[in-house]
Amino acid sequence: MPATVQPSLAGREPVLVIDDLRIEFPAYKSTVKALNGVSLHVNPGEIVGVIGESGSGKSVTAMLSLRLLPERSYEVKSGRLSILGRDMLTAKEKDLLSVRGRDAAMIFQEPMTALNPTRRIGRQMLDVIIHHQRLSKADATAKAIALLRDMHIADPGQVMNSYPFELSGGMRQRVMIALAFSCDPKLLIADEPTTALDVTVQRQVLLLLREKARARGTAILLITHDMALVSQFCDRVYVMYTGAVVEQGVTAQVMADPRHPYTQGLLSGLPEQVEPGQDLLTIPGQVPNLSALPEGCTFRDRCAFALPKCLQRPPMHTVDAATDHQSACWLSASSHTSSHALSQEPRP
């Protein structure tokens, strides 16, 4: 089970705040509504998961948080986004350069595309450390070796002298984690950091990431499509669909009592939810076209419990105020409506 956030850390101002963020991507004869009112926050020292299918807006949220999307490729329609109180949507490029790496860092899905294949690992690490911390080459080298050793790399000197293509996928991801922690950031955004790894290495890397984050008090925003991963490593979770949060709360409670049919659908696809020999359950249909989103609840065409009222967009309803468990579903408005009740028979 995910560790409980220390009260001293959870009580501070959030490291990352996203409030009612809406952005669009201009396209040929249309507009892609990528984010449609996303609101979330990450407190110091906690691990927060963001989960959803492809097209739900997870990676766009992650990339925009550090302004890594190509400039002028999108338009912010409304909302705010801040890291450590700094407005990231209006920040100048020189300010962004100081935030990236020093205050906030990112671990990408495939380290082979994030690391420069033509430069040795040591050179890449030294460039980052010296740029942000103004250390001498000798001190930066010592710090790089210590960081790699912290990642449980037995021979950091050999890794420093290697090119990325000479390392395994798991080793490259450990290097990326070392780079991310090299300047002691307050926020670490991990976008599908273990997708390219096998299950055993995946768990090792995630345990290592959590261990180092807890030791340093670093907040983590973990972007993933894996519900099992969220249940094991995240303190809180946000479930996204068509560019909006449809359910949120403490991970253990959301997993035990999911109130949005979409969350229930994601959980029903876990292997432990079916008997041996049976096919895994899937959510019928597909994510709607973000250029022509339906009115009201965007999940209604895939939902077995859709009501006439679902033609109106549901607001977030509080399920449990003590744990900030909320769900954007009309059925969640009733305190007597449980996930067990929803799982019985579809409503007319």
N, C-alpha and C positions, 0 to 999 in steps of 0.2 A: 504494500500500500504506500502511496506517496507520503513523504514526511510532512508533518504539520509545520506551517510557517511560524517562526518565532514571533511572539507578540511584539517584541521590541522592533522587529523589522517591518512587520505588517502594519504597524501604526504610523509609519512615516508617510510622507507624501509619495505618491506613485512615481516610479521612474519613467514609465511610458503612459501617456494618456491619449486616447483617440476618442473623439466625441462627435457623433453624428456625421461621419465623414462620407462624402459622396464625390466620386470622381467618374469621369467619362473619357473614353478613347474615341476620337473621331475615326470613322471608317468610311469606306466608299458608299455613299448614299445612305448611311445610317450612323448611329452612335452606339457604342458598346458601353452599357451602364455597368461598370466593373464593380464599384462599391456603392451600396445603396443605404447609407445610414449606419455605418459600422461604429459601434461604441465599445471600447474595452480599455482596461488598464492593467498594468503590471506593477506590483509593489516590490520594494527592495527585498531581495533574498528569496523570492518565491519563483516557482516554475509553473508557468501558465501555458496550457495547450490550446492551439487553435486547430480545429478539425473540420473536415468536409471533403466532398468529392472534388474532382477537377472541375474548375469553373466556378467554385464557390467564392473565390476572392481571397483565399489564404495567402498565396504568394504575393499578390498585388499589395496586400496590406503590409506584408513583411518588407518588400522592396521599397514601398513608399515611405515607410517609417524612417529609413535612412536616406531617402531621396535618391534611390538608385535607379529609378525608372528614367528613361531618356527624357530630358527636358523638352517641353513643347509637344510631347507625344500624348499628353493627357490634359484634362481640364478639371480643376477642383471646383465643384459646384457649391459645396458648403462644408462646414465642419472645421474641426481643429485637430492638430496633432502636435504633441510636444514631448521632448525627452529632457528630463531633469529641469523642467520648466521652460525650456527653450523652444520657441515656435519653429518647427521644422519646415513648415510650408512656406514661410517667408524668409528663411535664413539665406544669407548670401553664400556663395560657393566657398569662400575662405573660411566662413564659420562652419560649414558642413565638413570641411577637411579636418577641422579640429575635433569635431564630434565623433566622426567615424574613426574607429580604432581606439581613441582615448576614452570617450564616454560610453560609446556603444560600438559593438562589433557584430559581425555576421559570419555564420558558418553556412556554406552553400551545400546544395544537394550532392554535387559531384565535384570533389576537390581537384580532379584532373583538369577541369575547366577553370577553376579558381586560381590554381597555382600556375605560375609561368613555366611551361615545359622546357624552356631553353636556359633556365637559370637554376643553379644548385639551391637546395633547401636553405642552407646556411645564409647565402647571400640574400634570399628573399626575407628571411627572418630578421637579419641585421638591418635591412632597409626600413622595416616597419618600426623596430625598436628604437633605432637612432633618430628616425624622423619625429616620433612622438615623445621620446624621453630624453633626447639630447645626451645620450651616453657616449663614452668613448668606444672605439671599436672593440677593445679588450673587454670592457664591462658589458657591452652588448652581447659579445660572444659568450661570456660566462652566463648571462641571463638566458640566452637562447638554449644553451646546453641544459641549464637547470629546468627550463620549461619542458623540454623534451623528456628529461628524466622524470619530471612530474607526471608525464603522460604514460609512464611505465614502459618507456623505450629503453631497452637494455644497452644499446650502443649509440648514444646520441651523436657522437663524433662522426660515425659512419653515415648516419642519416643526414647530418649537416652537409656532408660532402657528396650526397647523392642528388640525382635529378628526380623529379616527381615520377617519371615513367619507370624508374628502377625500384619503386616501392609498391607494396601491395595496397589495395584499396583501404583496408583498415589502418595501415600505417600512414597513408596520406591524410586520412581523416583525423588521426591523432595529431599530425602536424598542423592541420587547420585549427584544431582546438587550442593547441599551444600558441599559434599566432593570435587567435581571438583573445586569449588571456594575457598576451604579452604586455599590454598596457593597463591591466587591471580595470577593465570597463565595468560600469555599473549595470549595463544592460547587454545581454547577448541574445541575438536573434538567430535561431537555428531553423533553416528552411529545409525540411525533409533530410536531415543530416545523415541518415543511415539507410536510405532507400537502396543505394547501390551495393550494400554489404549483405553477407549472409547472416542468418539469424544469430549464430553464436557471436560473431564479431560485432554485430549490431548491439547486442546486449552489453558487451564489454565496453564499447564506445560510449553508450548512454550512461552506464554506471560511472564511468570516468568523468563524463561531462557533469553529472549531478554532484559527484564528490568534490570536484574542483569549484563548482559554483557555490555549494554550501560552505566550503572552507573560506571562500573569499567574499561571501555575501553578495554574489552577483545574481541579478534577476535574469531569468531566461524566458523568452517567448518561443515556444516550440511549435513549429508549423508541421502538420502531419496529416495523413489520411488513415492512420493506424489507430483504431480505438484501443486495442490492447496495450499499445505503447503509452497512450495517454493515461490509461488506468494505472499503470505501474509507476510512472515517473512524474506526473503533474499534480500540483496542489489544487489548481482550479482549471476549468476548461470552458472554452467558448466554441459552440457549434455553429458553423457558418453555412449558409445556403444562398445562392444567387446574390452574393455581395452584401449579405446582412447577417447579423447574429440572430439565430432563432432559439437558442437555449444557452444558458450559462449557469455556473455555480461551482461549488466545491466538487471536485472530481468524484469522490466516493458517493456523494448523494446523487449526482446526475447519472452515474452508472447504475446505481441501485434503483433509482426511481425516475427514469427519463420521462418527461412530460410532453415533448414534441414528437409527433409521429416520425419525423425525419431522424431524430436521435435514436428512436426505437429501431428504425430500419437499419441504421448503421450498426447498432449493437447486435441485431439479429443475424448479421453476417459473420459474427465471430464463431470460430470452430466449436467452442464450448457450448454454443447455444443449440446445437443439433446433435442428434444421436449418431453414433458411429455408422458409417455406410450411407448416410443420407447426404443429399446435396446441400451446400451452403445456401442460405436464403439471400436473396438480393432485393433491392428496391426496384420496383417496376419502372419502366420509362427512363427518361434521361433529363439532365438539367436543361431547363428551357433556354432558348436563345436570349442572350443578354442584350441583344439589340431590339427585342420585341417581347419584353417581360409581360406576363399576363397581369391583369388587375387583381388586387386583393392578395391573398396568400399565394405566393409563387410555387408552393409545394402541392397545391390542392389537386392538380391533375394526376399526381402520383400517389395521393393519399387515400387509403381505404376508409377513412373516417371523415371525408370532406362533407361539409354542411353548406346549405345555401348562404349562410353568413360568411363563408370563406371567400365570397366575392369581394368582401371588404378586407383590407389589410389589417391583421390583428396587431395590437400593441403588445409590448412585453407585459406579461402578467406575473406577479410575484407568487411563487409557489411556497417558498420558505424565506422569510425576511432575515432570519438569523444567519443563514448561509448564503444569502443573495442568490438563491436559486430562482431563476426566472425563465419563462418560456413564452415565445411569441406564437401562441395557438389559442383559438377561441375556446377549445376544450379545457385549456389550463386555467381558464377564468374561474372555474368551479373548484372549490377546495376539496370537493368530494370525488373529483375525477383523478384517478391514479393511473399509472402506467399499466397496472394489472387490468384495470377496467378497459383501457384502450385496446389491450392485446386480445380481448375475448372475441367480440363480434364487431364487424364494421358497422358504423352508424348509417342509417338510410340517407 
